[in-house]
Amino acid sequence: MTNSPSTGRRVAGWSLLLLTVVLGLPLAAAAFLLAAAVRAGLVPSAVLALAATVLVCGPAARLGARLALRRRRRLAAALVTGGIVAAVVLGSALTVFRPLGVAAGPLPSQDTRYWGLSTGSRIAYTLTLGTGTRRPEPVVRLHGGPGTPGTGPDDLDRHLAAEGFDVYTYDQLGSGRSQRLDDPTGYTVARQVADLEAIRQRIGVPRLILVGGSWGATLAARYMAAHPGRTARAVFVSPGALWAPEWERSGEGEIWDRLTPAQRAAMDALEARPKLIAWSLLTEANPRAAHDLMPDEEIDPLFDRLLATVGSAATCRPGRPFAEPSSRSGFYANQMTSADALTVPDPRPVLRRDRTPALVLRGQCDYKRWEIAREYRDTLPGAKLLYVRGAGHVIEAEQPALHRDAITAFLTGGPLPLAPHTGYGLP
């Protein structure tokens, strides 16, 4: 026995209504991302997504109601369409547009000063004045990340100041107490290099001594390539890649590679939020709209918490409690500068002609590949490489005295506490 036409129409109608309800939320999400991809702002994209939902679901609901019902077809279609719109609005409010709810921790007390640079950047810094016989070139500390500054002057700053060096420690653009940009695409390697040159000009010296850790080492090398002759000495601690595109396929080694199961679970719990998934998709379409969705004051505290969760993976003992001091990390500075680093030209041809005295420190348990630190030594004619046992990526946390003494000896012309490693492979 076959269905009558009337029954067939009803089945088709109810199927269409059900399909309209099921596809309503994905349709709204797709419309939202499409609007963002053509550079609509966050609010216009949300409005356009709702309008697209009504324009598509409304006619589909009316057709389904006409096929499935004999009476109150308009009311049924309106209820279905209105229900879908309400579900989209409520679902978005509870997921995509709901604040992450991670509070920012208090910033440590320090004597913060500010530079208004010729690049347009407003940069926070501290100055530890040298004592005794003053040295002609100041030391500028370059933190890692990108976008993960420390807490200002530390033991190394004070030790170098006692040797007569003025020591400047600054928060790079987009991190710490420094300015955040409204448009995150403004975070580039070139902007960070330009800021450093502008800092040299503000200090008013012909040359700087650069001490950079991790990404800060990469930044120091980029500065040396862009401004030959402006660096008196350079120290590269646990350096990041000289040229990131070379390691894009094989990977240069990341902290995530050394996580314990507990750390990975904690990280997954922090990242498993619908808003972060939406943000990730939106970033590919329109970084500025992604920034509007999750502004700095919302995402930076989560980034700080994530870094604190995985911090001990940067040491020789990933499972032990460890929290590297931070002065409010900058998530967008981290993400956008790292992405831009994959597009920059190779600095090594210029650096091979740079005879600036340089020191490279590499820890035994560093998660960065050994070949990266070795390349600094082999590329810069005036470089020496020290292999530090019992330390990971944050050498100053596990071997603080050796870290301090090696850098101080190098900058003052004293004997190094370790013999330089001249071999090709690991010691």
Helices and strands as residue ranges (DSSP letters): H 5-37, H 42-68, H 73-94, E 113-116, E 122-128, E 139-142, H 155-162, E 167-170, G 184-186, H 189-203, E 208-213, H 215-226, E 231-237, G 244-247, G 255-258, H 261-271, H 274-285, H 287-293, H 296-310, G 311-314, H 331-340, H 348-351, E 358-363, H 370-379, E 383-388, H 395-398, H 400-412
